[in-house]
Amino acid sequence: MQPESSPSFLPALHQRFSSLIWSCLDAELHRSAIFYGERYFAVDQENHDARHLYAIALLAAGQPHSALCLVQVAADVRCSGCLEVKSRCCSALGRHGQARDALEECLKDPGYSPTPSMNSRTAKVFPEEAVLHCKSGSMAMKGNLHDLAGSSFQQALAANPLIWEAFEGLCTLGTVPPVEDLFPHRPPPVKRSAPEEYPPKIIPMATGAGFFTPDAGGGGNLFRQPQPFRMDPPARPRDSLVTNDSFFHFPDNSILDSHIRPSRSQPVIPTVSQPAISRPLSSADETGPVPKKLRSTARQRIGEEAKSTKPTAALDDRLKKARARPALMLANFFSSSGRDSQSKPLPARAVPSLVKSDNPINAAPTRRSTRLLSGTTTKPNHTTKTAYARDRRRQPAHLRTRSTESEMDDDIGQNDVAVPPSPPSVALSPRSEASPAPSSWTAADEQAAQETYELECADQYIYDLVRLFASATRSLALYDSKTCLLELEKLPHVHQRSPWVMAMAGKAHYESTEYAAAERAFQAVRALEPYRLWDMEVYSTLQWHLQRNVGLSFLAQELLSINPRSPQAWIAVGNCFSLQKERAQALTCFRRAAQLDPSCAYAYTLSGHETLDEDLDKAINFFQSALRADPRHYNAWYGLGTCYMKMSKIRMAEYHYRKAADIHPYNAVLVGCVGLAVERRGDRDEALSLYDDAVKLSPENALVRYRRAKILISMRRYALAVKDLEFLRDATPDESNVIFQLAKVYRLMGDELKSAQLLAIARDVSPKSLNKLQKLVDTVKDEDADQEMDEG
């Protein structure tokens, strides 16, 4: 799939990417333009056109710092186009002096020529239907009309599957169909090759049925497939291009003769079983066959000369001329193909009946085809040669040389009947083995086929790339982090190291609570794109979980310097204050982020968490505001569940916890919170089942194991509880609550020695908990003591 393995494939891919990016920019689909711009730049980072288009897309999306970083390259690498884009970025940042300097330096270049990304283009007056559907869906989503938004996005993808913003809109709504429905699999392109010259050659046999007898089963419907071998009366004038006996002559005699006009060298005697074409009766049916029209003025002159002489003399000359050459033609034909020079006589029932007339002029002359099929081989004598030479001298001097077929038509004259002609000589036959027809496939056709194939390969590459990204994005939107990471692994290597892909990997690891891997991914994003603002709110929250005070403070300062009006920067500043336990300042920063972007649900959610311990009603209002901005923001549902749990509204807490778990079914903490609400409700069996599911989702999660150990103790399953508690003790040896619970279990099991040892360890770990230790010794048989031990 990687285009770098096919050098001839890259120019077509560059052309497709460039056209696609400009289409997105013209339609103001900036997110899609950045997506394809990054793909284009990832494929060939040495291509200046890709660099310019990617920078222009970033600039159009309001990311001038990132665009300037792309074109701010060394002097020996940059081109005049880089300087032009740099001037645009500096102008957007208010650095007008630097913008002027860049333009002056660009003008000093004597060989300046705009790159393809700078050339003028013809913009469409109206956007296409898919773009209108996409924009309609975006407006409906902002107005909380989610059903209408989903329908508009699906219509946009049905009209044009390459509109990335429409697919991202479906992922945001959470109603994205399977990728195979939106992006069905396409077969790989096949290069168009030269057409076959002719079907395999069939050596004709001189039988009474005629040469090249057609298949009897194919003569049913003439309108379904042309029947080139039928000799029925034509339904159109004889000079039509679509009749079976056209008089128009084509010099190449290759394409038309094999596809449109049946070959005159393949006569077939119509049998009784073949139905004749019905036509209205006319006076011509009584007088005989319709006279054949001459196809040139030379034929008319010959006809006038023939009429000026006596009919019997003209007929005698034509008969002599017709008898002079069939033997020679027959000998040449079969000598070249290795057959006998004598054909079998034609059966009497196969000879077509001729129209009888007393007039010798109207009488049908003997044709060479009849004589050939009858098997007569008359040797040409001196008289015949003399008559033939005299007839040749009558022809005008400007007549061009024609084929044997054309000469035969001249010999017959105007009163020709529908009798099958004889095959031409081998030297002039288009289907002869010695002289095959010239092929119509030229070097220009080969080049055009190659170019078309390369463009189809480029389209296939982009389509397959979009399918992989769509599968990964859909999995991430449904919080299936493992599937997302597996799909990202299928991408070509050049795309795996792009900022877009690394940000997706970081968010996938973060949602799986794999904080160390997520931190490495976001560090790679910052190295590849230092001025990136998107997804930095997730990175700042990750550093809050990892307790990175210095790193979080540095990140907040950098984001503020890049764009002080971005919500991501103020969320990072708020997380920095929250980590330092300054809740008032943190709450102020989160409110500022919500003011800058009212659709930022994360800002409302963090505000709710900051007020959770002080004012539950205010926290509930913040969480509800977050859900109005994004109904699928599971953090807000989790926050509401926590508020109601603190208010001892167990049913309400369970409802909101379940909503959060439905949105993010792979989060072990949310499943454990549902189990906690069910346990508080009194259903221990269901709660234990939920804890088991949570442990399966995240075996390393300490919180769900601790809660399962507690419920196992309450259900008197001490052996299973000891396994979980020992696992937690090995993982977190400094956690006093785990040691307390493990000491209690050993006392309940009757192992006083181990219990005493664990109590001594707990005293060393947490000296402030001596009162709890004494209380544990006094109430060791009371199973309600675990409720008080969790308060440390």
Secondary structure as UniProt FT lines:
FT   HELIX           3..5
FT   HELIX           7..9
FT   HELIX           10..26
FT   TURN            27..28
FT   HELIX           30..43
FT   TURN            45..46
FT   HELIX           48..60
FT   TURN            61..62
FT   HELIX           64..71
FT   TURN            75..77
FT   HELIX           80..92
FT   TURN            93..94
FT   HELIX           96..107
FT   TURN            110..111
FT   TURN            116..118
FT   HELIX           129..142
FT   TURN            143..144
FT   HELIX           146..159
FT   TURN            161..162
FT   HELIX           164..173
FT   HELIX           179..182
FT   TURN            208..209
FT   HELIX           216..218
FT   TURN            222..224
FT   TURN            228..229
FT   TURN            238..239
FT   TURN            241..242
FT   TURN            244..245
FT   HELIX           255..259
FT   TURN            264..265
FT   TURN            272..273
FT   HELIX           284..287
FT   HELIX           297..308
FT   HELIX           311..324
FT   HELIX           326..337
FT   HELIX           348..350
FT   TURN            360..362
FT   HELIX           368..374
FT   HELIX           382..393
FT   TURN            397..398
FT   HELIX           404..412
FT   TURN            426..428
FT   HELIX           443..477
FT   TURN            478..479
FT   HELIX           481..489
FT   HELIX           493..496
FT   HELIX           499..511
FT   TURN            512..513
FT   HELIX           515..528
FT   TURN            530..531
FT   TURN            534..535
FT   HELIX           536..545
FT   TURN            546..547
FT   HELIX           549..562
FT   TURN            564..565
FT   HELIX           567..579
FT   TURN            580..581
FT   HELIX           583..596
FT   TURN            598..599
FT   HELIX           601..610
FT   TURN            611..614
FT   HELIX           616..629
FT   TURN            631..632
FT   HELIX           634..646
FT   TURN            647..648
FT   HELIX           650..663
FT   TURN            665..666
FT   HELIX           668..681
FT   HELIX           684..697
FT   TURN            699..700
FT   HELIX           702..714
FT   TURN            715..716
FT   HELIX           718..731
FT   TURN            733..734
FT   HELIX           736..749
FT   HELIX           752..765
FT   HELIX           767..769
FT   HELIX           770..778
FT   TURN            779..781
FT   HELIX           783..785
FT   HELIX           786..789
FT   TURN            790..791
//
